[in-house]
Amino acid sequence: MKIYASFSILSNDNTNVHIMNQIHAFDNKVLKGFNVLNSKLQKLIEENQKWIEKEWNELEKKWNKWNSQEIVIFIGHTLKCKNQK
């Protein structure tokens, strides 16, 4: 009986170790997925910032060419759009 009890405890320990290994493997997989997601999001943020800077520079180039009437029309249109939302 004592031998059976010892085997049962060892078997239970092996099961626990197996479960812990599965949990550890899953945790690593999730962590890797989050690292990939984080990298992609960081890249998108950087690309978005570059796009904003490019568009702003283009707008600044055009802004200098606008006369006062065109500026007023642009501001009026922008405010009208924001108020409608």
C-alpha angles and dihedrals in degrees: 000000000000092000091052091051091051091049090049091053091048091048090049091049091051090051091050092049090049091050091047090050090051091050091048091050091049091048090052091049092051091046091051090049091051091048090053091047091048091051092050092048091048090051091049091049091051092047090048091051091050090049091050091050092048093048091045091051090050090049091049090053091053093040092064089055095051119099121223093265092055091049091052091049091050093048092045092050092047093050091046091053093049093048092051092056 
